Amino acid sequence: QVQLVESGGGLVQAGGSLRLSCAASVSVFARRAMAWYRQAPGKQRDLVATITSGGSTNYADSVKDRFTISRDNAKNTVYLQMNSLKPEDTAVYYCFAEPYFGFKAYWGQGTQVTVSS
């Protein structure tokens, strides 16, 4: 059964840090690009960061220089290190496995991140 299971969310004060993990049981994990998205209440789901199979990364302007996406293909896991958190980072964070040729995309169930001021 395909699963993306996020963990590491929680409540943190502004300026603090959290590390999200996404354990993936998907086919050809190492060949897929992976991503983190977030959705705040009443807002659309937005892309936060992506990482290719080769390790190249890209970030939304709002998190650049604060967040770092990484992956461990041996553990089928992708991470999101979030530093200098701000109240506007409060959202449900979702892990996303990009499609790869005949293999479809998958979403995780999300993990709540709440940053208090």
Summary of the structure (lengths in Angstrom):
residues: 117
radius of gyration: 13.5
end to end distance: 39.7
largest distance: 44.8
contacts: 340
relative contact order: 0.32
helix: 5%
strand: 53%
